[in-house]
Amino acid sequence: MNELEAFIAEARRNPNLQAQLKDCALEKWGDQHTPLDVDTAKVIEVAKRAGFHVSEADICLAQCQQLNNFWRFEMENAFVARRTLARIQMQILGSNDAIDYYSF
């Protein structure tokens, strides 16, 4: 667990940190979301006062990694959905031909 993850975990448990971060949507932070539209300077300062070494680069890296994971997840879902739709279309047409997923 890196410092940012450790800080988020502690902030979720600690009512004092929650109060300091009340306008930072703490409840949305976690495995699939790092604050994108919060005052990063405030998050860093609160983390520092709590004994964590979190930088703007740490937050940016976490945001980019999570957005990349989200993008990949959505793209993979799109491909699976397209293939499933093609199979359904082929079943309806009653064709036993090989499915060309890109022609439908």
N, C-alpha and C positions, 0 to 999 in steps of 0.2 A: 504494500500500500504506500503510495507516495504522500507527500505532505498535504497536497490539496485534498486528496481523498480522506486522509486522516482528519483534516480540519472539518470537512463536510460531515463526517461521521460524528465528530465531537459536537459540532454545532447543532446537529439534530437531537443530541442527547441533553445538551446543556441549555436550560431555560435562559440563563444570562446572555449567552451568545445569540440565542433565538431573538431575544429582545433587541439586541444591538443590530441584528440583521433583519428586523421586521419588514422593512421595505425592499428586501432583496429576494423575495420569493423562495426562501430556503426550502420550503416543502417540495419544490419542483427539482431541487438539485439531487444528483445521485448518479446511478449507473447510466442513465440514458439522457441526462441533461446536465449541463454546466451553465451557470448563468450567462446569458448572452447580452442581456439588456439591463445589467445592474451597474452600479458604480463600483468598478473593479478596485479603485483606490480605497474605497470604504471596506470592501471585502478583505483586501490585503492588510489594511490597518487593524481590523478586528482580529484577523488571524495572527498577526504579529503580537498584539497585546495578549493573545491566548497562548503564545509560545510556539506558534507554527511559522515556518519559513516558506511563505507562499509569494510567488512573484507574478507579475502580469504575464510573463511568458508561460508560467505554469497554467494559468487560467486559459490563455489563448490556445495552448497546446491541447488541453482537455476539450475545449470547445471544438477545435478542428478535428480531433480524433472522433468525438461523438457525432459530429455532423457527417464525417466520412462514413462511419458505421451506419448511420441512419440512411444515407444515400445508397450505400450498398444493399442494405436490407430492402429498401423500396424498389431498387432495380431488380433484385432477385425475385421479389414478389411479382413484379410486372412480368418477368419472363415465365414464371410458373403459371400465372393467370393466362397468359397468351397461349401457352402450350395446352393448358386444360381446355380453353375455349376451342382451340383447333381440334382437339380430340372429340369434344361434344359435337362440333360441326360435322366431323367425319362420321360419327355414329348416326347422326340424323340423316346424312346423305346416304348411309349404308355402304360406304366405300371401304374396301379392304386395302386400298393403295397405301403406300408409305405416306406419312403425313409430312407435308412441307409447311412447317410452322410459320413461314413468312409469306405464304401466298394467300392466306385467308384474312 
